[in-house]
Amino acid sequence: MTELWLLEDLEPFPHPPVAGDVFSPTTFWLDASSEVCESPVPTEICTRVTARVEPRLHGDHTEWVAEFDGGFQTMLRGDHRPGIVELHGCLFWDRYSQLDFLTEPRGSVHLLSRSCLVQRRRLMPTRYPHWFTPHYSGPLRLVNAAAVPDDHDVRLRALRVQTDLATPPDL
């Protein structure tokens, strides 16, 4: 089992997982050199994992799946080569992955804790009274969800997870 970070967007979800839950998110790998929310991925949420990369053929289209811990799978964006590789980054939970990928990754995770990525926010007035447009600056920072500074906004949820080969609960 591997511990790593799973980023979750801010879309409303009827029953978000809580610490202790085991669930099966559809994920893609977010490389450490990528950007998220127009900022570099914070180094404190990046993990190195060894994975076996395999192609999945869909007609003339190839998708790439990375598998680690004997069964947990995540999708890879871009072009890759098959074989054993070291990935450096984190998982990103994409509830709409079927729009980008035909392959559905398998595996489940055990949620250890919830945090969030925040960024400094400045509210700019609009021409409408009491309406503001947020402008973000500075790096994304990992903080406890209960300790978001007043001049910051939550940009993404950050879940500390452990890959788990247990069968997830029926939904």
C-alpha positions in Angstrom: 0.0 0.0 0.0 1.2 3.5 -0.9 0.3 6.8 0.8 -0.2 9.7 -1.5 -2.3 12.8 -2.2 -5.5 12.9 -4.1 -6.7 16.3 -5.3 -10.4 16.8 -5.5 -12.1 19.7 -7.3 -14.7 21.9 -5.6 -17.7 20.6 -7.4 -20.6 19.7 -5.1 -20.8 16.0 -4.3 -23.8 14.6 -2.4 -21.8 12.3 0.0 -18.1 13.3 0.1 -15.9 10.7 1.6 -14.7 11.2 5.2 -11.7 9.9 7.0 -11.8 6.1 7.3 -13.9 5.6 4.1 -12.8 3.2 1.3 -13.9 4.4 -2.1 -13.0 4.0 -5.8 -12.2 7.3 -7.4 -11.6 7.6 -11.2 -8.3 9.4 -11.3 -5.6 10.6 -13.6 -1.9 11.2 -12.6 -1.0 14.9 -12.2 2.8 15.1 -12.8 4.9 17.2 -10.4 5.9 19.4 -13.3 2.2 20.2 -14.2 0.2 23.3 -13.2 -3.1 23.2 -11.3 -5.2 26.3 -10.9 -2.6 28.2 -13.0 0.0 27.5 -10.4 2.7 24.8 -10.0 1.8 21.6 -8.1 3.0 22.2 -4.5 6.0 19.9 -3.8 4.6 18.8 -0.4 1.8 16.9 -2.1 4.1 15.1 -4.6 5.0 11.5 -4.1 7.3 9.1 -6.1 5.7 5.8 -7.0 6.9 2.9 -9.2 4.2 1.9 -11.7 3.7 -0.4 -14.6 2.5 1.6 -17.6 0.4 -0.3 -20.2 -1.5 0.9 -23.3 -5.3 0.4 -23.7 -6.3 0.3 -27.4 -9.6 1.7 -28.5 -9.7 1.4 -32.3 -7.0 3.8 -33.5 -6.8 5.6 -30.1 -4.4 4.6 -27.4 -4.9 5.4 -23.7 -2.2 4.9 -21.0 -2.9 3.3 -17.6 -0.4 3.3 -14.7 -0.8 0.4 -12.2 0.9 0.3 -8.8 0.4 -1.6 -5.6 -0.7 -4.7 -7.3 -3.9 -3.4 -8.8 -4.6 0.4 -8.2 -4.8 2.1 -11.6 -4.8 5.7 -12.7 -4.9 7.2 -16.2 -1.9 9.0 -17.7 -2.3 12.0 -20.0 -0.2 12.4 -23.1 2.0 9.9 -24.8 4.0 7.2 -22.9 5.9 4.0 -23.3 5.0 0.7 -21.8 7.1 -0.7 -18.9 8.1 0.1 -15.3 8.5 3.8 -14.6 8.8 6.1 -11.6 6.0 8.7 -11.4 6.4 11.9 -9.4 3.2 13.8 -8.6 -0.2 13.1 -7.2 -3.6 11.7 -8.1 -6.5 13.9 -9.4 -10.0 12.7 -8.9 -11.9 13.3 -12.1 -15.6 12.4 -11.7 -16.1 13.0 -15.4 -13.2 11.0 -16.7 -15.5 9.2 -19.1 -15.5 12.4 -21.1 -11.7 12.2 -21.6 -11.0 8.4 -21.4 -12.7 5.3 -22.6 -10.8 3.2 -20.1 -12.1 3.1 -16.5 -9.2 2.6 -14.0 -9.8 0.2 -11.1 -8.8 0.1 -7.5 -9.8 1.8 -4.3 -8.3 4.1 -1.7 -8.6 4.5 2.0 -9.1 8.1 3.1 -6.7 9.0 5.9 -7.3 12.8 6.2 -8.7 15.8 4.4 -6.9 19.1 3.8 -7.1 21.7 1.2 -4.9 23.8 -1.2 -5.4 27.5 -0.7 -4.2 30.6 -2.5 -4.1 34.3 -1.7 -7.2 36.1 -2.9 -8.0 39.7 -3.5 -11.6 40.8 -4.2 -11.9 43.3 -6.9 -15.1 45.4 -7.0 -17.3 45.1 -10.1 -19.7 47.7 -11.5 -22.5 46.1 -9.5 -22.7 47.1 -5.9 -21.6 44.4 -3.4 -20.3 42.1 -6.2 -16.7 41.2 -6.4 -14.4 39.2 -8.7 -11.6 37.2 -7.0 -8.1 37.5 -8.2 -5.6 34.9 -7.1 -1.9 35.4 -6.6 1.0 33.5 -5.0 1.6 29.8 -4.6 -0.9 27.2 -3.6 -0.4 26.2 0.0 -1.5 23.0 1.8 -3.5 23.8 5.0 -5.8 22.1 7.3 -9.4 22.6 6.1 -10.3 24.2 9.4 -7.5 26.8 9.2 -8.0 28.7 6.0 -6.5 32.2 6.4 -9.0 35.1 5.9 -7.3 36.5 2.8 -7.2 33.1 1.0 -9.7 30.9 -0.8 -9.8 27.1 -1.1 -8.8 26.2 -4.7 -8.8 22.4 -4.3 -9.5 19.8 -1.7 -6.4 17.6 -0.9 -7.1 14.1 0.5 -4.3 12.0 2.0 -5.1 8.5 0.8 -3.6 5.0 1.0 -4.1 2.7 -2.0 -6.2 -0.2 -0.8 -6.8 -3.5 -2.6 -10.0 -4.1 -0.6 -13.3 -4.1 -2.5 -15.1 -0.8 -2.1 -18.5 -0.7 -0.6 -21.5 -1.1 -3.0 -23.0 2.2 -3.9 
